[in-house]
Each structure stands twice: as C-alpha cells, then as structure tokens.
C-alpha cells in the first residue's frame, strides 16, 4: 500500500508500507519504522509524521505553482498543523506561513521563521494580535471586515508603520463540500461580498488609509474540494475585481491570493486532487482573463495546508475493549474501543468526517464484520469511524492505524475528560524522534491556581 507516484493521491503517506495478505490487516511500517515498536517506544495514541513525505508534497505544490505562473508564493496554512519543528521545515523549504492567531504567530517566531514571509488571517483579530503582528514585521495582514480596516490602519499609524494588506473577498462560489467548511458563498462569516458591492467599498476605504498598503485581494472558497470548477469560477471573479480596480485607480494591484482547500483522500475509495491538475487549470483562467482585461499577470499565492500535512500522518491506537451489539434489523455491529477518541480527532463528531482504519500489528484472515471504532470518552458521539468492515478477531492489545490524520487532528485536540493530548513524532529513514511530547497529568494541573479573591468594582 505504498505509492510510487511523484505526488501520492492515496490516503497513505508515500513511505508507508503495509505487509499482509489482505488490505484490512497486516504489519505496518512508516519510513522503515515498525508501528508496534513506535507505540512501545513513544506510547499510544501516537501521531506519526512521515517527514520525507511532508517535504515531497510541499515541494510538489511549490514546483507546480512556479511552473504554472513563473513564480509566486506558497503559504502553508498553520491551522492544519503547526509546531516549532514544522515551522523550521517550512523555513528550510523557503515557503511562506499563513497564521490566524497570536499563538500560531508565536510558534513561527520561536522557530525564527522570517516574519516578512508570514500572512495573518482571521475574521476577528484583536487589537493585541494586530499590534503584535505589525511590531513583528508580518509581511501581510489579510483584512476581513470594515471594522478591521479601521483597526489595522489605526494601529499601524500609532506605530509609524505602513502595513501591507490584502482584502479577503467572497466570490459567491458554492463549493461542493460540507456547509461548515464551505467559506465563499454569501451567507458566511468571512470576507467582503463581491456581489453586494462590499468588496469595492472595502477597497475604497483601504485606499483612503495612508497607513495601509493594499497590494492584493484574497479568497478561500472552502475545504476538501476535489473539483476544479469552483476554483476557476472564483479566479474569474477575482480578476474582474482587479480590472475594476485598475479602471478606477489607474493602477493595478500586483498580487492575487487564491487560497487553499485542495481535497485529500481519507478512504480507500478517494483520491486527492493533484497540484498538477488544479493549479494549471486555475492558471489558464487567470491568464486568459488577465489578457482579456489587458492586465499584467499578478503575483499568485496559494495556501495549501491539509494537502501538504494531511496524508503525511498516521495515528496509531491500541485496542482496549471490544463488544458486539444486536441492531434492530437483526444484524450485529462490533464496537472496537481504542485508547483515544474525540479528544485527538474531533472531525468525525464535528462534521461527519469519514476515515479508514486498519489492523496494523498482524495479518488476520478472519471474516470481515461491520464495526464501529470508538474512543474512551464519556460521550455517545465519541466515534472515530461509524461503520467499517474490519476483521472479526480484533481484540484488546491489537494495534489500529488511521491514516491521513495530519490536518486538524492535533490542531483541534482537546483535554476533554482531562485526557492528555498525544505525542507527535516524525520518522525518516528508519529513525524516529519526538517533536511534540505527550502531555502528562502535571500539564493538566499547571493552570489551576489558588488565589485570594480581589475586589472588582
């Protein structure tokens, strides 16, 4: 189950091997490291990042961007997963970094990531976050509201700075994805609507602020998108805004950020959208529309996050208990409880995300039966995989692997039921190392304080 293509489109990282007699069970290794030995050494649950695969995917997206547009900028979306080590990788790869909180910015700066290569997103940036970003020298702030135009302008002026900004626009594209991760239709919290005229009004307001340097526009139409049509339609509408700007202000905006949202595979039946497919398709539209409007080709930016880190990571779990339940229709379902759950992967409970799982420590020839992989939390909805066929002889002590968990697993992790968050390790060439240690009970207690009451009036 390893992929040999330049850009792997399956749910597995490119250096994952799975040796067995069938596709539902076998002995798993990642980058030459045995899954069983990794759990024995680092504990369970465990996030395992295939480091070489991360670099392969990042370079693939960057190369296609360069080929399609003759250059540009790739901003890695930190929200998918970030830590100091990953920020150091991005610096080594000479990529940009998209952050959306003071915490993500702090991680980047702790890695000595160049602030000039950072863009700051978010629909409700606080005054403190904006001040910190401008003082740090963040390259671009992506403005998301009229309030924020004033806020960023005033803070930049108070610091005697001129801040480079983009405006996030809503192109009115109904991307084919879940409502909670679709971001470019009209009824959404992000950005300025093109159709309503808010985008042109925001441009006007920005141009009136001496402390703002409006250099480009931005959009992000959603997440987990597998079709190119939505990206192409958005690109067409954004170029029209660039043309309107040129006609009104007699100059051109030099930059265009077309966001991310590129889908990856989470099950055996899915294939990721390849950069070789989506970026040239977007490029053809932008080039044609710019030529038609007699515009110079702007510098293009993209923001893949999940598409880079998502497939690189596999979560390993130990099975704790199993039981069989009779259903109303007379059939039977097997419940397989693992030693994690919604605290390190909330996506299935949050918006019905679907994953695959595999028995990873041995080959089984037992009959496949309808199974449900669940966690250990006091919550009926603590379900990692609602319905999957797995070997009937899975038992306590077995190892389960869930691929494609690099994006949003650890980023959205919580301490629900006061369960500590798992470690994150990287593997490469038969070696492994911890880049985020496992939390312990003392970590959970460190925020508790015993202070006397203070008079507040």
C-alpha positions in Angstrom: 0.0 0.0 0.0 2.8 2.4 -0.8 2.6 4.9 -3.6 5.4 5.4 -6.1 4.0 8.4 -7.9 5.6 11.8 -7.7 2.6 13.2 -5.9 0.8 10.5 -4.0 -3.0 10.8 -4.3 -4.0 7.9 -2.0 -4.7 8.2 1.7 -1.3 6.8 2.7 2.0 8.6 3.1 4.5 7.8 0.4 6.8 5.8 2.7 4.1 3.8 4.4 4.2 0.0 3.9 1.6 -2.5 4.9 2.6 -6.1 4.6 -0.3 -8.6 4.8 -2.5 -11.0 2.9 -5.4 -8.5 2.6 -6.0 -4.8 2.6 -7.7 -4.8 6.0 -4.8 -6.1 8.1 -1.1 -6.5 8.1 2.2 -5.3 9.6 2.6 -1.6 9.3 5.8 0.4 9.0 6.3 4.0 8.2 9.7 5.2 6.8 11.1 1.9 7.9 9.8 2.2 11.5 7.6 -0.6 12.8 4.2 0.7 14.1 4.4 -1.7 17.0 7.9 -0.6 18.0 6.9 3.1 17.7 4.0 2.6 20.2 6.2 0.6 22.5 8.7 3.4 22.5 6.5 6.5 22.5 3.1 5.4 23.8 -0.4 5.4 22.4 -2.3 7.2 20.8 0.5 8.5 18.7 0.7 10.9 15.7 3.4 9.7 13.3 4.5 12.1 10.6 6.4 10.8 7.5 8.9 13.7 7.3 10.1 12.9 3.7 6.5 12.8 2.6 5.9 16.2 4.0 8.8 17.6 2.0 7.7 15.8 -1.1 4.2 17.3 -1.0 5.4 20.8 -0.1 7.9 20.8 -3.0 5.3 19.4 -5.4 2.9 22.2 -4.8 5.6 24.8 -4.9 7.1 23.4 -8.2 3.6 23.4 -9.9 3.0 26.9 -8.7 6.3 28.1 -10.1 5.8 26.2 -13.4 2.2 27.5 -13.9 2.8 31.1 -13.0 6.5 31.6 -13.3 6.9 32.1 -9.6 4.6 33.1 -6.7 4.3 32.3 -3.1 3.1 29.2 -1.3 1.8 29.9 2.2 1.4 26.8 4.4 -1.8 27.1 6.4 -0.7 26.7 10.0 -4.2 25.9 11.2 -3.8 22.4 9.7 -0.9 21.6 12.0 2.0 23.7 13.3 4.7 23.3 15.9 8.2 24.8 16.1 9.8 21.9 14.2 7.3 22.1 11.3 7.9 25.9 11.1 11.6 25.1 10.8 10.9 22.7 7.9 8.9 25.5 6.2 11.8 27.9 6.6 14.2 25.3 5.1 11.8 24.9 2.2 11.6 28.7 1.8 7.8 28.6 2.0 5.5 31.3 3.5 3.3 30.7 6.5 -0.3 31.6 7.0 -1.2 32.1 10.7 -4.6 33.2 12.2 -3.8 33.7 15.9 -1.2 35.2 18.2 -0.4 31.6 19.3 0.4 30.4 15.7 2.5 33.6 15.2 4.4 32.9 18.4 5.2 29.4 17.2 6.5 30.7 13.9 8.7 33.4 15.6 10.0 30.8 18.1 11.3 28.9 15.1 13.0 32.1 13.8 10.7 32.0 10.8 11.0 35.2 8.7 8.1 37.5 9.7 8.2 39.0 6.3 7.1 35.6 4.8 4.0 35.4 7.2 0.5 36.4 6.4 -2.0 36.9 9.2 -5.6 35.7 8.7 -8.7 35.7 10.8 -12.2 37.3 10.8 -11.8 38.8 14.3 -8.2 39.7 15.0 -7.9 41.5 18.4 -6.0 44.8 18.8 -3.3 42.9 20.7 -2.9 40.4 17.9 -2.7 43.1 15.2 -0.2 45.1 17.3 2.0 42.0 17.9 1.9 41.2 14.1 2.8 44.7 13.0 5.6 45.0 15.6 7.0 41.6 14.5 7.1 42.8 10.9 4.5 40.4 9.5 4.5 40.6 5.7 0.8 40.7 5.0 -2.4 41.1 7.1 -5.5 39.8 5.3 -8.3 42.1 6.3 -11.7 40.5 6.8 -14.1 43.3 7.8 -14.8 47.1 7.8 -14.0 47.2 11.5 -10.7 45.6 10.8 -9.7 48.2 8.1 -10.0 50.9 10.8 -8.4 48.8 13.4 -5.3 47.8 11.4 -5.0 51.3 10.0 -5.1 53.0 13.4 -2.6 50.6 15.0 -0.2 50.8 12.1 -0.4 54.6 12.3 0.2 54.6 16.0 3.4 52.6 15.4 4.5 54.8 12.5 4.2 51.9 10.1 2.7 51.3 6.7 1.2 47.8 6.7 0.9 45.7 3.6 -2.6 44.2 3.4 -4.9 42.1 1.3 -8.7 42.1 1.4 -10.4 38.8 1.7 -13.3 38.7 -0.8 -16.3 36.4 -1.0 -16.8 35.5 -4.7 -20.2 33.8 -4.2 -19.0 30.3 -5.1 -20.9 27.4 -3.7 -18.1 24.8 -3.4 -19.2 21.2 -3.2 -18.2 20.5 0.4 -19.7 20.4 3.9 -21.5 23.5 5.0 -19.2 24.0 7.9 -16.1 24.1 5.7 -17.6 26.0 2.7 -16.4 29.6 3.0 -17.1 31.6 -0.2 -20.9 31.6 -0.5 -22.7 34.8 0.6 -24.1 33.6 4.0 -20.8 33.2 5.8 -18.7 35.0 8.4 -15.6 35.5 6.2 -14.8 38.4 3.8 -16.3 41.1 1.7 -19.0 40.1 -0.8 -18.2 40.9 -4.4 -21.9 40.7 -5.5 -23.2 43.1 -2.9 -20.6 45.8 -3.6 -19.0 45.4 -0.2 -15.7 44.4 -1.8 -15.5 47.7 -3.8 -16.4 49.7 -0.8 -13.7 48.0 1.3 -11.2 48.7 -1.5 -12.2 52.4 -1.4 -11.9 52.6 2.4 -8.4 50.9 2.3 -7.2 53.3 -0.4 -8.1 56.2 1.9 -5.8 55.0 4.7 -2.3 56.3 4.5 -1.0 53.6 6.9 -2.3 50.7 4.7 -0.7 49.5 1.5 -3.3 47.5 -0.3 -1.4 45.2 -2.7 -3.8 42.4 -3.4 -7.0 40.5 -2.9 -7.7 37.1 -1.5 -10.3 34.4 -1.4 -10.8 30.9 0.0 -13.8 29.0 -1.3 -13.8 26.2 1.2 -12.1 22.9 2.2 -11.9 19.4 0.9 -12.7 20.4 -2.7 -12.0 17.8 -5.4 -13.3 19.6 -8.5 -11.6 22.5 -10.3 -14.7 24.3 -11.5 -15.2 26.3 -8.2 -11.5 27.4 -8.2 -11.8 28.5 -11.8 -15.0 30.4 -11.3 -13.5 32.2 -8.2 -10.4 33.1 -10.2 -12.5 34.6 -12.9 -14.5 36.8 -10.5 -11.3 38.0 -8.7 -9.7 39.0 -11.9 -12.8 41.1 -12.7 -12.3 42.9 -9.4 -8.6 43.6 -10.4 -9.9 45.1 -13.6 -12.4 47.3 -11.9 -9.7 48.5 -9.5 -7.4 49.4 -12.5 -10.2 51.3 -14.2 -11.0 53.3 -11.0 -7.5 54.0 -9.7 -5.4 53.9 -12.9 -3.0 51.4 -11.4 -3.0 47.7 -10.9 -3.0 45.5 -7.7 0.1 43.4 -8.1 -0.9 40.3 -6.1 -3.7 37.7 -6.0 -4.1 35.1 -3.4 -6.4 32.2 -4.4 -6.4 30.4 -1.1 -6.4 26.7 -0.5 -9.0 24.0 0.2 -7.5 21.2 -2.0 -9.0 17.9 -1.1 -7.2 14.8 0.1 -8.1 11.1 0.4 -9.5 9.9 3.7 -10.7 6.5 2.5 -9.6 3.8 0.0 -12.2 5.0 -2.5 -11.0 8.6 -2.6 -8.1 10.2 -4.5 -6.5 13.6 -3.6 -6.7 16.4 -6.1 -3.2 16.7 -7.5 -1.4 20.1 -7.8 -0.7 19.0 -11.4 -4.4 19.1 -12.1 -5.8 22.1 -10.1 -3.1 24.7 -10.4 -2.7 24.7 -14.2 -6.5 24.8 -14.5 -6.6 27.9 -12.3 -3.6 29.4 -14.2 -5.3 29.0 -17.6 -8.3 31.0 -16.3 -6.3 33.8 -14.7 -4.0 34.2 -17.7 -6.9 34.3 -20.1 -9.0 36.7 -18.0 -6.0 39.0 -17.4 -5.2 39.0 -21.2 -8.8 39.8 -22.0 -8.8 42.7 -19.5 -5.4 43.9 -20.6 -4.0 43.3 -17.0 -0.5 42.3 -16.1 -0.4 38.8 -14.6 -0.4 39.4 -10.8 1.9 37.5 -8.4 -0.1 34.5 -7.3 -0.2 33.0 -3.9 -1.8 29.7 -2.7 -2.5 28.3 0.8 -2.3 24.5 1.0 -2.2 23.1 4.5 -4.2 19.9 4.7 -2.9 18.9 1.2 0.7 19.0 2.5 0.5 17.6 6.0 -2.8 15.6 6.0 -1.6 12.5 4.2 1.8 12.5 5.9 0.4 11.5 9.3 -1.0 8.2 10.6 -2.5 7.9 14.1 -1.7 4.7 15.9 -4.1 3.4 18.6 -4.2 0.4 20.9 -7.4 -1.5 21.2 -8.7 -1.7 24.8 -12.1 -3.4 24.6 -14.5 -4.9 22.1 -18.1 -5.9 22.2 -20.9 -6.9 19.8 -24.3 -5.3 19.7 -27.6 -6.6 18.2 -29.2 -4.0 15.9 -33.0 -3.5 15.4 -32.8 -5.1 12.0 -31.3 -8.2 13.4 -27.8 -7.6 12.2 -24.8 -7.3 14.5 -22.3 -4.5 15.0 -18.9 -4.8 16.6 -17.7 -2.0 18.8 -13.9 -1.5 18.9 -12.7 0.9 21.6 -9.3 2.5 21.3 -7.3 4.5 23.8 -8.1 7.9 22.3 -11.1 9.3 20.6 -12.7 12.7 20.0 -10.0 14.5 22.1 -7.4 14.0 19.4 -9.8 13.7 16.4 -12.9 15.8 16.7 -13.6 15.9 13.0 -16.0 12.9 12.7 -18.1 14.2 15.6 -17.9 17.9 14.4 -18.9 17.5 10.7 -19.1 13.8 9.9 -15.6 13.3 8.5 -15.0 9.7 7.4 -11.8 7.8 7.9 -10.3 4.4 7.2 -8.7 2.1 9.8 -6.5 -1.0 9.6 -5.4 -3.7 11.9 -1.7 -2.8 11.9 0.2 -5.4 14.0 -0.6 -8.7 12.3 -2.4 -10.3 9.3 -5.8 -11.6 10.0 -7.8 -14.0 7.8 -10.9 -13.7 10.0 -14.2 -12.8 8.5 -14.8 -9.1 8.0 -17.7 -7.7 10.0 -19.5 -4.4 10.4 -17.5 -2.5 13.0 -17.6 0.9 14.8 -14.3 2.4 16.0 -15.0 4.4 19.2 -13.0 6.3 21.7 -12.8 6.2 25.5 -14.7 9.5 26.3 -17.9 9.7 28.3 -19.8 10.8 25.1 -22.0 8.6 22.9 -20.9 10.7 19.9 -17.2 9.7 20.6 -17.0 7.8 17.3 -13.9 7.8 15.1 -15.4 5.6 12.4 -19.1 5.0 12.3 -19.2 2.0 10.0 -16.3 0.0 8.6 -15.6 -3.7 7.8 -12.8 -5.0 10.0 -11.6 -8.5 10.9 -13.8 -10.2 13.5 -10.9 -11.3 15.6 -9.6 -7.9 16.6 -9.0 -7.9 20.3 -7.6 -6.0 23.2 -3.9 -5.2 22.7 -4.1 -5.1 18.9 -2.9 -2.0 17.0 -5.2 0.1 14.8 -3.9 2.6 12.3 -5.9 5.5 10.9 -4.2 7.3 8.0 -4.5 10.9 6.8 -4.7 12.5 10.2 -2.1 15.2 9.9 -4.5 18.0 9.3 -6.6 19.2 12.2 -6.2 16.1 14.4 -3.6 17.5 16.8 -4.6 21.1 15.9 -8.1 20.6 17.2 -7.1 18.3 20.0 -8.6 18.9 23.5 -8.3 17.7 27.0 -11.9 16.5 27.2 -12.3 14.3 30.3 -8.9 15.6 31.3 -7.2 13.2 28.9 -3.7 14.3 27.8 -3.0 15.1 24.2 -0.8 12.6 22.3 2.8 13.0 21.3 3.7 13.8 17.7 6.8 12.1 16.3 8.5 12.3 12.9 10.0 9.3 11.2 12.6 9.2 8.4 14.9 6.5 7.1 14.2 4.2 10.0 14.7 6.8 12.7 12.1 8.5 14.9 12.1 11.5 17.2 9.5 13.4 19.3 8.6 16.9 18.1 5.7 17.4 20.5 5.9 15.4 23.7 2.9 13.7 25.2 1.1 15.7 27.8 1.1 14.4 31.4 -1.1 14.9 34.4 1.0 17.7 35.7 0.5 19.6 32.5 -3.2 19.3 33.1 -2.8 20.7 36.6 -0.5 23.6 35.8 -3.3 26.1 35.0 -5.0 25.6 38.3 -4.4 28.4 40.8 -5.2 29.2 44.4 -5.5 32.9 44.7 -7.4 35.1 47.2 -10.4 37.0 45.9 -9.8 40.5 44.7 -12.2 43.4 44.9 -13.6 44.3 41.4 -15.8 47.4 41.3 
